[in-house]
């Protein structure tokens, strides 16, 4: 039985924030130092501590779901490398995002239908609900927010031309990202990113 989480709604790939969190994790900070950096020092530069904590927690979960060898690519890689590495971490962390990329995005590209339709989200969530009835308890605003975040993630990772046009792009995985994913045994994740599923 699948268990989908709606925590994805806390934010898209958030590159500047993700670089900061990756550096904290690489430095091996204690829990006290972590909360000091996020809440007191406001390293993520958020208007409210609650937002900073929520986003930092999501990014931390994403990064901790992949091998730490990927963290330097997020912290120090150029924009393309860092974005793709964060996309890999977001996919690894979120089964909802994984399944959307697998069953909707990859399917479209395979059939050469290069535009997503917003109504496909409702059908996708109905399919998810069949696998996990808890999805049926998500509010309409949560469902809408999740769609916004998923589309923004796909645009940031260059799978979508923009969140307006919803035109799909062929994925081009940076060699550094592909090499690192292979080295840490994430061939399946790489295949998903290449839409070879």
VEXKOLPA-723275 format. One record per residue: y, z, x of N, C-alpha, C in turn; residue in one letter; residue number from 1. Coordinates in Angstrom, 1 decimal. Each point is the difference from the previous one (the first is absolute). Layout:
VEXKOLPA-723275
<guro <Y Z X> <Y Z X> <Y Z X> "A" NUM>
...
end
This chain:
VEXKOLPA-723275
<guro <-1.2 0.0 0.8> <1.2 0.0 -0.8> <1.3 0.0 0.9> "X" 1>
<guro <0.8 -1.0 -0.3> <1.3 0.0 0.8> <1.0 1.0 -0.5> "X" 2>
<guro <0.8 0.5 1.0> <1.1 0.9 -0.4> <1.3 -0.6 0.6> "X" 3>
<guro <0.8 -0.5 -0.9> <1.3 -0.6 0.4> <1.1 1.0 0.0> "X" 4>
<guro <0.9 -0.1 1.0> <1.1 1.0 0.1> <1.3 -0.8 -0.3> "X" 5>
<guro <0.9 0.7 -0.6> <1.3 -0.6 -0.3> <1.1 0.4 1.0> "X" 6>
<guro <-0.4 0.7 1.1> <0.9 0.4 1.0> <0.7 -1.1 0.7> "X" 7>
<guro <-0.5 -1.2 -0.1> <0.6 -1.2 0.6> <1.4 -0.2 -0.5> "X" 8>
<guro <0.3 0.5 -1.2> <1.3 -0.1 -0.6> <1.1 0.7 0.8> "X" 9>
<guro <-0.3 0.9 1.0> <1.0 0.7 0.8> <0.7 -0.9 0.9> "X" 10>
<guro <-0.5 -1.2 0.3> <0.8 -0.9 0.8> <-0.8 -1.2 0.6> "X" 11>
<guro <0.7 -1.0 0.4> <-0.6 -1.2 0.6> <-0.3 0.3 1.5> "X" 12>
<guro <0.1 -1.0 0.8> <-0.4 0.2 1.4> <1.0 0.9 0.8> "X" 13>
<guro <1.2 0.0 -0.4> <1.0 1.0 0.5> <0.0 0.0 1.6> "X" 14>
<guro <0.3 -1.1 0.6> <-0.2 -0.1 1.4> <0.8 1.0 0.9> "X" 15>
<guro <1.3 0.2 -0.2> <0.7 1.0 0.8> <-0.6 1.4 -0.1> "X" 16>
<guro <-0.4 0.4 -1.3> <-0.6 1.3 -0.2> <-1.4 0.1 0.6> "X" 17>
<guro <-0.7 -1.2 -0.1> <-1.4 0.0 0.6> <0.0 0.1 1.5> "X" 18>
<guro <1.0 -0.6 0.6> <0.2 0.1 1.5> <0.2 1.5 0.4> "X" 19>
<guro <0.8 0.7 -0.8> <0.3 1.4 0.3> <-1.2 0.8 -0.1> "X" 20>
<guro <-0.7 -0.2 -1.2> <-1.3 0.8 -0.2> <-1.0 -0.3 1.0> "X" 21>
<guro <-0.2 -1.2 0.4> <-1.0 -0.4 1.0> <0.3 0.7 1.4> "X" 22>
<guro <1.3 0.1 0.3> <0.4 0.7 1.3> <-0.3 1.5 -0.1> "X" 23>
<guro <0.2 0.6 -1.2> <-0.3 1.4 -0.2> <-1.5 0.2 0.2> "X" 24>
<guro <-0.8 -0.8 -0.7> <-1.5 0.1 0.1> <-0.4 -0.2 1.5> "X" 25>
<guro <0.5 -1.0 0.7> <-0.3 -0.2 1.4> <0.3 1.2 0.9> "X" 26>
<guro <1.1 0.7 -0.4> <0.4 1.1 0.8> <-0.9 1.3 -0.3> "X" 27>
<guro <-0.8 -0.1 -1.0> <-0.9 1.1 -0.4> <0.7 1.2 -0.5> "X" 28>
<guro <1.0 -0.2 -0.8> <0.8 1.1 -0.5> <-0.9 1.0 -0.9> "X" 29>
<guro <0.4 1.2 0.1> <-0.7 1.0 -0.9> <0.6 -0.1 -1.4> "X" 30>
<guro <-0.7 0.6 -1.0> <0.5 0.0 -1.4> <1.5 0.5 -0.1> "X" 31>
<guro <0.2 1.1 0.7> <1.4 0.6 0.0> <1.0 -1.0 0.6> "X" 32>
<guro <-0.3 -0.7 1.1> <0.9 -1.0 0.6> <0.2 -1.2 -1.0> "X" 33>
<guro <-1.1 -0.3 -0.6> <0.0 -1.2 -1.0> <1.0 0.3 -1.1> "X" 34>
<guro <-0.1 1.2 -0.6> <0.9 0.3 -1.1> <1.4 0.2 0.5> "X" 35>
<guro <0.2 0.5 1.2> <1.3 0.2 0.6> <0.7 -1.4 0.1> "X" 36>
<guro <-0.8 -0.9 0.6> <0.5 -1.4 0.2> <0.4 -0.7 -1.3> "X" 37>
<guro <-0.9 0.1 -1.0> <0.2 -0.7 -1.3> <1.0 0.7 -0.9> "X" 38>
<guro <-0.1 1.3 -0.1> <0.8 0.7 -1.0> <1.3 0.5 0.6> "X" 39>
<guro <0.0 0.7 1.2> <1.2 0.6 0.5> <0.8 -1.1 0.8> "X" 40>
<guro <-0.6 -0.7 0.9> <0.7 -1.0 0.8> <0.3 -1.3 -0.8> "X" 41>
<guro <-0.7 -0.2 -1.1> <0.1 -1.2 -0.8> <-0.1 -1.3 0.8> "X" 42>
<guro <-1.1 0.0 0.8> <-0.2 -1.2 0.9> <-0.1 -1.3 -0.8> "X" 43>
<guro <-0.4 0.1 -1.2> <-0.1 -1.3 -0.8> <1.3 -0.3 -0.7> "X" 44>
<guro <1.0 0.8 0.1> <1.3 -0.2 -0.5> <0.0 -0.3 -1.5> "X" 45>
<guro <-0.6 0.9 -0.7> <0.0 -0.1 -1.5> <1.0 0.9 -0.7> "X" 46>
<guro <0.4 -0.4 -1.2> <1.0 0.8 -0.7> <-0.5 1.3 -0.4> "X" 47>
<guro <-1.3 0.1 -0.3> <-0.6 1.3 -0.5> <-1.3 0.3 0.8> "X" 48>
<guro <-0.2 1.3 0.3> <-1.2 0.4 0.7> <-1.2 -0.4 -0.7> "X" 49>
<guro <0.0 0.0 -1.3> <-1.2 -0.3 -0.8> <-0.4 -1.5 0.3> "X" 50>
<guro <1.0 -0.9 0.0> <-0.3 -1.4 0.3> <-0.6 -0.1 1.4> "X" 51>
<guro <0.6 0.6 0.9> <-0.4 0.0 1.4> <-1.4 0.4 0.2> "X" 52>
<guro <-0.4 1.1 -0.7> <-1.3 0.6 0.1> <-1.0 -0.9 -0.6> "X" 53>
<guro <0.3 -0.5 -1.2> <-0.9 -0.9 -0.7> <-0.3 -1.3 0.8> "X" 54>
<guro <1.0 -0.6 0.5> <-0.2 -1.2 0.8> <-0.7 0.2 1.3> "X" 55>
<guro <0.4 1.1 0.7> <-0.6 0.3 1.3> <-1.5 0.3 -0.2> "X" 56>
<guro <-0.3 0.7 -1.1> <-1.5 0.3 -0.3> <-0.8 -1.3 -0.2> "X" 57>
<guro <0.6 -0.9 -0.8> <-0.7 -1.3 -0.3> <-0.2 -0.8 1.3> "X" 58>
<guro <1.0 0.0 0.8> <-0.1 -0.8 1.3> <-1.0 0.7 0.9> "X" 59>
<guro <0.0 1.3 0.0> <-0.9 0.8 0.9> <-1.5 -0.3 -0.5> "X" 60>
<guro <-0.2 0.0 -1.3> <-1.3 -0.3 -0.5> <-0.5 -1.4 0.4> "X" 61>
<guro <1.0 -0.9 -0.1> <-0.3 -1.4 0.3> <-0.5 -0.1 1.5> "X" 62>
<guro <0.9 0.6 0.9> <-0.3 -0.1 1.4> <-1.3 0.8 0.4> "X" 63>
<guro <-0.2 1.1 -0.7> <-1.2 0.7 0.4> <-1.3 -0.6 -0.6> "X" 64>
<guro <0.1 -1.0 -0.8> <-1.1 -0.7 -0.6> <-0.6 -1.1 1.0> "X" 65>
<guro <0.9 -0.3 1.0> <-0.5 -0.9 1.1> <-0.1 0.6 1.3> "X" 66>
<guro <-0.6 -0.7 1.0> <-0.2 0.6 1.3> <1.4 0.2 0.7> "X" 67>
<guro <0.2 1.1 0.7> <1.3 0.2 0.7> <0.4 -1.1 0.9> "X" 68>
<guro <-0.9 -0.9 0.4> <0.3 -1.1 0.9> <1.0 -0.9 -0.6> "X" 69>
<guro <0.1 0.0 -1.4> <0.9 -0.9 -0.7> <1.4 0.6 0.0> "X" 70>
<guro <0.1 1.3 0.2> <1.3 0.7 -0.2> <1.1 -0.6 1.0> "X" 71>
<guro <-0.3 -0.2 1.3> <1.0 -0.6 0.9> <0.6 -1.3 -0.5> "X" 72>
<guro <-0.9 -0.8 -0.7> <0.5 -1.3 -0.5> <1.1 0.2 -1.1> "X" 73>
<guro <-0.2 1.1 -0.7> <1.0 0.3 -1.1> <1.3 0.6 0.7> "X" 74>
<guro <-0.3 0.9 0.9> <1.2 0.7 0.7> <0.8 -0.9 0.9> "X" 75>
<guro <-0.7 -0.8 0.7> <0.8 -0.8 1.1> <-0.1 -1.5 -0.2> "X" 76>
<guro <-0.9 -0.5 -0.8> <-0.2 -1.5 -0.2> <1.2 -0.6 -0.5> "X" 77>
<guro <0.2 -1.4 0.2> <1.1 -0.7 -0.6> <-0.2 0.0 -1.5> "X" 78>
<guro <1.0 -0.5 -0.8> <0.0 0.2 -1.4> <-1.3 -0.6 -0.6> "X" 79>
<guro <-0.4 -1.2 0.4> <-1.2 -0.6 -0.6> <-1.3 0.8 0.2> "X" 80>
<guro <-0.1 0.4 1.3> <-1.2 0.8 0.4> <0.0 1.3 -0.8> "X" 81>
<guro <1.1 0.7 0.0> <0.1 1.3 -0.7> <-0.3 -0.1 -1.5> "X" 82>
<guro <0.6 -1.0 -0.6> <-0.2 -0.2 -1.4> <-1.4 -0.3 -0.4> "X" 83>
<guro <-0.7 -0.9 0.8> <-1.4 -0.3 -0.2> <-0.9 1.2 0.2> "X" 84>
<guro <0.4 0.8 1.0> <-0.8 1.2 0.3> <0.1 1.0 -1.2> "X" 85>
<guro <1.2 0.1 -0.5> <0.3 0.9 -1.1> <-0.7 -0.5 -1.3> "X" 86>
<guro <-0.1 -1.3 -0.1> <-0.7 -0.6 -1.2> <-1.5 0.3 0.1> "X" 87>
<guro <-0.5 -0.1 1.3> <-1.4 0.3 0.2> <-0.3 1.5 -0.4> "X" 88>
<guro <0.9 0.9 0.4> <-0.1 1.4 -0.4> <0.1 0.2 -1.5> "X" 89>
<guro <1.0 -0.7 -0.6> <0.2 0.2 -1.5> <-1.3 -0.5 -0.7> "X" 90>
<guro <-0.5 -1.1 0.4> <-1.3 -0.5 -0.6> <-1.1 1.0 0.2> "X" 91>
<guro <-0.2 0.5 1.2> <-1.1 0.9 0.3> <0.2 1.3 -0.9> "X" 92>
<guro <1.2 0.4 -0.2> <0.2 1.2 -0.8> <-0.1 -0.2 -1.5> "X" 93>
<guro <0.4 -1.1 -0.5> <0.1 -0.2 -1.4> <-1.0 -1.0 -0.6> "X" 94>
<guro <-1.0 0.5 -0.7> <-1.0 -0.9 -0.6> <0.6 -0.9 -1.1> "X" 95>
<guro <1.1 0.5 -0.6> <0.7 -0.8 -1.0> <0.6 -1.3 0.7> "X" 96>
<guro <0.6 0.2 1.1> <0.6 -1.1 0.7> <-1.1 -0.9 0.6> "X" 97>
<guro <-1.0 0.6 0.5> <-1.2 -0.8 0.5> <-0.5 -0.9 -1.1> "X" 98>
<guro <-0.3 0.5 -1.1> <-0.6 -0.7 -1.1> <0.9 -1.1 -0.6> "X" 99>
<guro <1.4 0.3 0.0> <0.9 -1.0 -0.4> <0.0 -1.2 0.9> "X" 100>
<guro <0.0 0.3 1.3> <0.0 -1.1 1.0> <-1.3 -0.8 0.0> "X" 101>
<guro <-1.1 0.7 -0.2> <-1.3 -0.6 0.0> <-0.2 -0.9 -1.3> "X" 102>
<guro <0.3 0.6 -1.2> <-0.4 -0.6 -1.2> <1.1 -0.9 -0.6> "X" 103>
<guro <1.3 0.2 0.4> <1.1 -0.8 -0.6> <0.6 -1.0 1.1> "X" 104>
<guro <0.5 0.6 1.1> <0.7 -0.8 1.0> <-1.0 -1.0 0.7> "X" 105>
<guro <-1.1 0.5 0.5> <-1.0 -0.9 0.7> <-0.5 -1.0 -1.0> "X" 106>
<guro <-0.3 0.4 -1.2> <-0.5 -1.0 -1.0> <1.0 -1.1 -0.3> "X" 107>
<guro <1.3 0.3 -0.1> <1.0 -1.0 -0.2> <0.0 -1.0 1.2> "X" 108>
<guro <0.1 0.6 1.2> <0.1 -0.9 1.2> <-1.3 -0.9 0.1> "X" 109>
<guro <-1.1 0.6 -0.3> <-1.3 -0.8 0.0> <0.1 -1.2 -1.0> "X" 110>
<guro <0.6 0.3 -1.1> <0.1 -1.1 -1.0> <1.3 -0.9 0.1> "X" 111>
<guro <0.8 0.3 1.1> <1.2 -0.7 0.3> <1.0 0.2 -1.1> "X" 112>
<guro <0.0 1.1 -0.7> <1.0 0.3 -1.0> <0.9 1.0 0.7> "X" 113>
<guro <1.2 -0.5 0.4> <0.8 0.7 1.0> <1.1 0.8 -0.7> "X" 114>
<guro <-0.1 0.3 -1.3> <1.0 0.9 -0.6> <-0.7 1.1 -0.8> "X" 115>
<guro <0.5 1.2 0.2> <-0.6 1.1 -0.8> <0.8 0.1 -1.3> "X" 116>
<guro <-0.7 0.4 -1.0> <0.6 0.2 -1.3> <0.0 1.5 -0.4> "X" 117>
<guro <1.2 0.5 -0.3> <0.1 1.5 -0.3> <-1.1 0.5 -1.0> "X" 118>
<guro <-0.3 -0.9 -1.0> <-1.0 0.5 -1.0> <-1.4 0.3 0.6> "X" 119>
<guro <-0.2 -0.6 1.2> <-1.3 0.2 0.6> <-0.2 1.5 0.4> "X" 120>
<guro <1.1 0.7 0.2> <-0.1 1.4 0.3> <-0.6 0.8 -1.1> "X" 121>
<guro <0.3 -0.3 -1.2> <-0.6 0.7 -1.2> <-1.5 -0.2 -0.1> "X" 122>
<guro <-0.4 -1.3 0.3> <-1.4 -0.3 0.0> <-0.7 0.7 1.1> "X" 123>
<guro <0.6 0.0 1.2> <-0.5 0.7 1.1> <-0.2 1.5 -0.3> "X" 124>
<guro <1.0 0.7 -0.5> <-0.1 1.4 -0.4> <-1.1 0.2 -1.0> "X" 125>
<guro <-0.2 -0.9 -0.9> <-1.0 0.1 -1.1> <-1.4 0.0 0.7> "X" 126>
<guro <-0.1 -0.9 1.0> <-1.3 -0.1 0.8> <-0.2 1.4 0.8> "X" 127>
<guro <1.1 0.5 0.6> <-0.1 1.3 0.7> <-0.4 1.1 -0.9> "X" 128>
<guro <0.5 0.0 -1.2> <-0.3 1.0 -1.0> <-1.5 0.0 -0.4> "X" 129>
<guro <-0.6 -1.2 0.0> <-1.4 -0.1 -0.3> <-0.8 0.7 1.1> "X" 130>
<guro <0.5 0.0 1.2> <-0.7 0.6 1.2> <0.4 1.5 0.1> "X" 131>
<guro <1.2 0.4 -0.4> <0.5 1.3 0.0> <0.9 0.3 -1.2> "X" 132>
<guro <-0.6 0.7 -1.0> <0.7 0.3 -1.3> <1.3 0.7 0.2> "X" 133>
<guro <0.2 0.7 1.1> <1.2 0.8 0.2> <1.3 -1.0 0.1> "X" 134>
<guro <-0.3 -1.2 0.3> <1.2 -1.0 0.1> <0.6 -0.1 -1.4> "X" 135>
<guro <-0.8 0.2 -1.0> <0.5 -0.1 -1.4> <1.0 1.1 -0.3> "X" 136>
<guro <0.1 1.1 0.8> <0.9 1.1 -0.3> <1.4 -0.3 0.7> "X" 137>
<guro <0.1 -1.0 0.8> <1.3 -0.3 0.7> <1.0 -0.4 -1.0> "X" 138>
<guro <1.2 0.5 0.2> <1.1 -0.3 -0.9> <0.5 -1.5 0.2> "X" 139>
<guro <0.7 -0.5 -0.9> <0.5 -1.4 0.1> <1.0 -0.1 1.2> "X" 140>
<guro <0.8 1.1 0.2> <0.9 0.0 1.1> <-0.7 0.0 1.4> "X" 141>
<guro <-1.1 0.8 0.1> <-0.8 0.0 1.2> <-0.6 -1.4 0.3> "X" 142>
<guro <-0.5 -0.6 -1.1> <-0.6 -1.4 0.2> <1.0 -1.0 0.5> "X" 143>
<guro <1.2 0.1 -0.6> <1.1 -0.9 0.4> <0.4 0.2 1.4> "X" 144>
<guro <0.2 1.3 0.4> <0.4 0.4 1.3> <-1.1 -0.5 1.1> "X" 145>
<guro <-1.3 0.2 -0.4> <-1.0 -0.4 0.9> <0.0 -1.5 0.3> "X" 146>
<guro <0.3 -0.8 -1.1> <0.1 -1.5 0.2> <1.2 -0.3 0.9> "X" 147>
<guro <1.1 0.7 -0.2> <1.2 -0.3 0.9> <-0.3 0.3 1.4> "X" 148>
<guro <-0.7 1.1 0.3> <-0.4 0.4 1.3> <-1.0 -1.0 0.7> "X" 149>
<guro <-1.0 -0.3 -0.8> <-1.0 -1.0 0.5> <0.7 -1.3 0.4> "X" 150>
<guro <0.8 -0.5 -0.9> <0.7 -1.3 0.3> <0.9 0.1 1.2> "X" 151>
<guro <0.7 1.2 0.1> <0.8 0.2 1.2> <-0.8 0.0 1.3> "X" 152>
<guro <-1.1 0.7 -0.1> <-0.9 0.1 1.2> <-0.5 -1.4 0.4> "X" 153>
<guro <-0.4 -0.8 -1.0> <-0.4 -1.4 0.3> <1.1 -0.8 0.6> "X" 154>
<guro <1.2 0.2 -0.5> <1.1 -0.8 0.6> <0.3 0.5 1.4> "X" 155>
<guro <0.0 1.3 0.2> <0.3 0.5 1.4> <-1.0 -0.5 1.0> "X" 156>
<guro <-1.3 -0.1 -0.5> <-1.1 -0.4 0.9> <-0.1 -1.5 0.1> "X" 157>
<guro <0.9 -0.7 -0.7> <0.1 -1.5 0.0> <-1.2 -0.7 -0.7> "X" 158>
<guro <-0.5 0.7 -1.0> <-1.0 -0.7 -0.9> <0.7 -0.6 -1.2> "X" 159>
<guro <1.3 0.4 -0.2> <0.8 -0.5 -1.1> <1.3 -0.5 0.6> "X" 160>
<guro <0.5 -1.1 -0.5> <1.3 -0.5 0.5> <1.1 1.0 -0.4> "X" 161>
<guro <-0.1 0.4 -1.2> <1.0 1.1 -0.4> <-0.6 0.6 -1.3> "X" 162>
<guro <0.6 1.2 -0.4> <-0.4 0.7 -1.2> <0.5 -0.8 -1.2> "X" 163>
<guro <1.0 -0.9 0.2> <0.5 -0.8 -1.1> <-0.8 -1.2 -0.3> "X" 164>
<guro <-0.3 -0.8 1.1> <-0.7 -1.2 -0.3> <-1.5 0.2 -0.2> "X" 165>
<guro <-0.5 1.1 0.6> <-1.5 0.3 -0.1> <-0.9 -1.1 0.5> "X" 166>
<guro <0.6 -0.8 0.9> <-0.7 -1.1 0.7> <-0.8 0.5 1.1> "X" 167>
<guro <-1.3 -0.2 0.0> <-0.9 0.5 1.0> <0.1 -0.9 1.3> "X" 168>
<guro <-0.2 0.7 1.1> <0.0 -0.6 1.3> <-1.4 0.1 0.7> "X" 169>
<guro <-0.4 -0.9 0.8> <-1.2 0.1 0.7> <0.2 1.1 1.1> "X" 170>
<guro <-1.0 1.0 0.1> <0.2 1.0 1.0> <-0.2 -0.5 1.4> "X" 171>
<guro <0.9 0.6 0.9> <-0.1 -0.3 1.4> <-0.1 1.3 0.7> "X" 172>
<guro <-1.1 0.5 0.4> <-0.1 1.3 0.6> <0.3 -0.1 1.5> "X" 173>
<guro <0.9 0.8 0.5> <0.4 0.0 1.4> <-1.2 0.3 0.9> "X" 174>
<guro <-0.1 -0.7 1.1> <-1.2 0.2 0.9> <-0.2 1.4 0.4> "X" 175>
<guro <1.1 0.7 0.3> <0.0 1.4 0.4> <-0.7 0.9 -1.0> "X" 176>
<guro <0.4 -0.3 -1.3> <-0.5 0.8 -1.1> <-1.5 -0.3 -0.2> "X" 177>
<guro <-0.3 -1.3 0.0> <-1.4 -0.4 -0.2> <-0.9 0.6 1.1> "X" 178>
<guro <0.5 -0.1 1.3> <-0.8 0.5 1.1> <-0.2 1.5 -0.1> "X" 179>
<guro <1.0 0.8 -0.4> <-0.1 1.4 -0.1> <-0.9 0.4 -1.1> "X" 180>
<guro <0.1 -0.7 -1.2> <-0.9 0.3 -1.1> <-1.5 -0.3 0.4> "X" 181>
<guro <-0.2 -1.0 0.7> <-1.4 -0.3 0.5> <-0.5 1.1 0.9> "X" 182>
<guro <0.9 0.4 0.9> <-0.3 1.0 1.0> <-0.4 1.4 -0.6> "X" 183>
<guro <0.6 0.3 -1.1> <-0.3 1.3 -0.7> <-1.0 -0.2 -1.1> "X" 184>
<guro <-0.7 -1.1 0.0> <-1.1 -0.2 -1.0> <0.4 -0.3 -1.4> "X" 185>
<guro <1.3 -0.5 -0.2> <0.5 -0.2 -1.4> <-0.1 -1.5 -0.3> "X" 186>
<guro <-1.2 -0.6 0.3> <-0.1 -1.5 -0.3> <0.1 -0.3 -1.5> "X" 187>
<guro <-0.5 0.9 -0.9> <0.1 -0.2 -1.4> <1.5 0.1 -0.5> "X" 188>
<guro <0.7 0.9 0.6> <1.4 0.1 -0.4> <0.8 -1.3 0.5> "X" 189>
<guro <-0.3 -0.5 1.2> <0.6 -1.2 0.5> <-0.4 -1.2 -0.9> "X" 190>
<guro <-1.2 -0.1 -0.4> <-0.4 -1.0 -0.9> <0.8 0.0 -1.4> "X" 191>
<guro <0.2 1.2 -0.5> <0.7 0.2 -1.2> <1.5 -0.5 0.2> "X" 192>
<guro <0.6 0.4 1.2> <1.3 -0.5 0.3> <0.1 -1.5 0.2> "X" 193>
<guro <-1.1 -0.6 0.4> <0.0 -1.4 0.2> <-0.4 -0.7 -1.3> "X" 194>
<guro <-0.2 0.8 -1.1> <-0.5 -0.4 -1.3> <-1.3 -0.8 0.0> "X" 195>
<guro <-0.8 0.4 1.0> <-1.4 -0.6 0.2> <-1.0 0.9 -0.8> "X" 196>
<guro <0.2 0.1 -1.3> <-0.8 1.0 -0.7> <-0.6 -0.7 -1.3> "X" 197>
end
